[in-house]
Structures are given as C-alpha cells and as structure tokens.
Amino acid sequence: MNQPGVQAASYGIGAIFPIVVLDQAHRWHRPHHPGLPEQQADDAYGMLVLRWTGPSGEEGEAPTLLMTAATRAPAMPPNPAELQAFHTSLPPGLHLIDLPARYVIGPWSQRPGSGLSGPHCAA
C-alpha cells in the first residue's frame, strides 16, 4: 500500500472507483453522512482517501483531478479546520472518505476490466 498515485478501490460489489490515499493511518471514520471523516482514538477504522465519483464517461479525467487535488491536501493528520477548508475547495465529483485498506485493489492503471495487462496488486 505504499504506492503513490491513483489507486483502484472497490467495495466488492462490482463497481471500481479511483482514489488517492491521503493518510494511510487507520484512524478515520465518518459517523454521520455526509459529514467529513473524523480522527478516532484507535486504529480500528479506515484510511483517509480522496475519491472520485463522477460519471463513467468522464473517468478518463479522474486521475488528473485526483492527483491535482491531492497535491493541495493538508499535511496529515490535519486539524478539523484544515480538513474542512480542503473539502470545501474540492471540485465536484471529488470526496473525502474513510476506507479500509482491504478495499484497495491496486493501481488504477491496472484495474480489472481496464484492458491493460500486468499484475494486479492486492491490498
């Protein structure tokens, strides 16, 4: 999971979506939708990630949008005000979520169904 760049993730129900892991520490949880992920006291939660949720016809733009936004992310772990300011600055279709590492399936460029050959990295 130390691979920089855009990763593919899936909740296991078929849909694969692009993400960028902002903080690999498993201390994030979103207790109330649509609230932002919050830091928790222990490590039984998920990583803070930036997720793209745009329409499938626009997924070609997702890696650039994600990486551009990720370069502006606050240093981890951010304080709540920094996280809120970053969230507010995100373009439509990008969201901050908490995500357990088991849902990350490898590099976006090698995601299942992309038509590219090569090994798929397991989370």
VOPAGU-2260 file (C-alpha; in pm, 1 decimal, decimal comma):
REM VOPAGU-2260
SITE   aa  ch    i         X         Y         Z
SITE  MET   A    0       0,0       0,0       0,0
SITE  ASN   A    1     293,7     239,5     -22,5
SITE  GLN   A    2     236,8     300,9    -392,1
SITE  PRO   A    3     197,0     669,2    -474,7
SITE  GLY   A    4     -60,9     781,2    -722,6
SITE  VAL   A    5    -411,3     684,6    -816,7
SITE  GLN   A    6    -533,5     351,2    -686,1
SITE  ALA   A    7    -838,2     143,8    -774,3
SITE  ALA   A    8   -1080,0      51,7    -498,4
SITE  SER   A    9   -1399,5    -148,7    -473,7
SITE  TYR   A   10   -1646,5    -230,8    -200,8
SITE  GLY   A   11   -1672,4    -578,2    -354,5
SITE  ILE   A   12   -1998,6    -521,3    -539,4
SITE  GLY   A   13   -1851,4    -477,9    -886,0
SITE  ALA   A   14   -1804,8    -102,4    -910,6
SITE  ILE   A   15   -1437,9       0,8    -921,6
SITE  PHE   A   16   -1356,7     361,7    -843,3
SITE  PRO   A   17   -1036,0     569,0    -839,7
SITE  ILE   A   18    -886,5     703,5    -516,6
SITE  VAL   A   19    -574,6     866,1    -379,8
SITE  VAL   A   20    -474,7     764,0     -27,9
SITE  LEU   A   21    -403,9    1080,5     170,1
SITE  ASP   A   22    -332,9     921,3     507,8
SITE  GLN   A   23    -260,2     551,3     546,1
SITE  ALA   A   24    -310,1     555,7     922,9
SITE  HIS   A   25    -625,7     365,1    1011,7
SITE  ARG   A   26    -775,3     630,9    1234,8
SITE  TRP   A   27   -1055,5     774,5    1024,0
SITE  HIS   A   28   -1430,5     723,0    1044,9
SITE  ARG   A   29   -1732,9     906,4     908,1
SITE  PRO   A   30   -2000,0     864,1    1174,0
SITE  HIS   A   31   -2273,9    1072,5    1008,6
SITE  HIS   A   32   -2326,5    1106,3     633,4
SITE  PRO   A   33   -2245,2    1344,1     468,1
SITE  GLY   A   34   -2003,6    1461,7     736,0
SITE  LEU   A   35   -1630,2    1459,4     683,8
SITE  PRO   A   36   -1419,3    1173,6     817,3
SITE  GLU   A   37   -1308,5    1229,2    1175,9
SITE  GLN   A   38    -993,7    1113,9    1351,7
SITE  GLN   A   39   -1052,4     840,3    1607,8
SITE  ALA   A   40    -851,3     746,2    1912,2
SITE  ASP   A   41    -756,2     396,1    1796,0
SITE  ASP   A   42    -666,2     219,8    1471,5
SITE  ALA   A   43    -980,9      13,2    1412,1
SITE  TYR   A   44   -1108,2     241,2    1137,3
SITE  GLY   A   45   -1005,8     332,2     781,3
SITE  MET   A   46    -760,7     545,2     586,1
SITE  LEU   A   47    -843,0     896,0     469,7
SITE  VAL   A   48    -876,2     888,7      91,6
SITE  LEU   A   49    -982,8    1120,4    -184,8
SITE  ARG   A   50   -1245,4     951,1    -402,8
SITE  TRP   A   51   -1373,9    1038,0    -747,6
SITE  THR   A   52   -1747,7     978,9    -801,4
SITE  GLY   A   53   -1809,9    1128,3   -1144,9
SITE  PRO   A   54   -1996,8     960,3   -1429,7
SITE  SER   A   55   -1831,5     664,5   -1602,5
SITE  GLY   A   56   -1796,8     857,8   -1928,1
SITE  GLU   A   57   -1565,2    1105,6   -1753,8
SITE  GLU   A   58   -1339,3     859,6   -1572,2
SITE  GLY   A   59   -1050,6     946,2   -1804,7
SITE  GLU   A   60   -1026,6    1280,3   -1623,8
SITE  ALA   A   61   -1033,4    1124,2   -1277,0
SITE  PRO   A   62    -659,2    1054,8   -1230,1
SITE  THR   A   63    -561,7    1412,2   -1314,8
SITE  LEU   A   64    -834,3    1560,9   -1095,2
SITE  LEU   A   65    -739,5    1333,8    -804,6
SITE  MET   A   66    -366,2    1397,8    -825,4
SITE  THR   A   67    -412,8    1774,1    -862,6
SITE  ALA   A   68    -636,9    1784,4    -556,6
SITE  ALA   A   69    -408,0    1553,7    -358,8
SITE  THR   A   70    -115,5    1792,7    -405,0
SITE  ARG   A   71    -319,9    2055,8    -220,5
SITE  ALA   A   72    -417,2    1825,5      68,2
SITE  PRO   A   73    -316,9    1941,4     415,9
SITE  ALA   A   74     -34,1    1764,7     595,9
SITE  MET   A   75    -152,8    1456,1     780,5
SITE  PRO   A   76    -307,6    1442,5    1024,9
SITE  PRO   A   77    -484,3    1774,4     964,4
SITE  ASN   A   78    -685,6    1962,3    1219,1
SITE  PRO   A   79   -1062,5    1973,1    1154,9
SITE  ALA   A   80   -1049,5    2329,1    1017,2
SITE  GLU   A   81    -781,6    2233,5     762,5
SITE  LEU   A   82    -980,3    1928,0     657,4
SITE  GLN   A   83   -1298,3    2134,1     617,4
SITE  ALA   A   84   -1117,3    2400,3     411,7
SITE  PHE   A   85    -967,6    2131,3     185,6
SITE  HIS   A   86   -1307,4    1963,7     145,0
SITE  THR   A   87   -1468,3    2294,8      52,8
SITE  SER   A   88   -1202,8    2354,2    -214,5
SITE  LEU   A   89   -1261,5    2021,1    -390,8
SITE  PRO   A   90   -1418,7    2027,2    -736,9
SITE  PRO   A   91   -1749,3    1847,5    -795,5
SITE  GLY   A   92   -1711,6    1470,1    -801,7
SITE  LEU   A   93   -1423,7    1452,8    -550,3
SITE  HIS   A   94   -1495,7    1349,9    -192,4
SITE  LEU   A   95   -1305,1    1273,2     126,2
SITE  ILE   A   96   -1395,8     933,7     269,2
SITE  ASP   A   97   -1258,6     679,0     511,7
SITE  LEU   A   98   -1170,8     346,3     351,1
SITE  PRO   A   99   -1024,5      26,7     497,5
SITE  ALA   A  100    -716,5     -93,3     308,7
SITE  ARG   A  101    -889,1    -420,1     214,6
SITE  TYR   A  102   -1095,0    -227,8     -43,4
SITE  VAL   A  103    -787,4    -101,1    -232,4
SITE  ILE   A  104    -715,1    -341,1    -517,8
SITE  GLY   A  105    -410,0    -189,6    -686,4
SITE  PRO   A  106    -302,5      79,0    -931,6
SITE  TRP   A  107    -582,6     246,9   -1123,9
SITE  SER   A  108    -393,2     191,4   -1449,2
SITE  GLN   A  109    -402,6    -185,6   -1388,8
SITE  ARG   A  110    -756,5    -215,1   -1255,0
SITE  PRO   A  111    -960,0    -519,3   -1355,4
SITE  GLY   A  112   -1150,2    -452,5   -1674,8
SITE  SER   A  113    -920,1    -171,7   -1790,4
SITE  GLY   A  114    -787,4    -382,8   -2074,7
SITE  LEU   A  115    -430,1    -341,2   -1958,2
SITE  SER   A  116    -220,0    -643,3   -1881,9
SITE  GLY   A  117       5,7    -679,7   -1582,3
SITE  PRO   A  118     -13,6    -795,8   -1225,6
SITE  HIS   A  119    -287,4    -663,0   -1004,4
SITE  CYS   A  120    -172,4    -560,3    -659,8
SITE  ALA   A  121    -372,4    -689,0    -369,3
SITE  ALA   A  122    -436,1    -463,1     -73,1
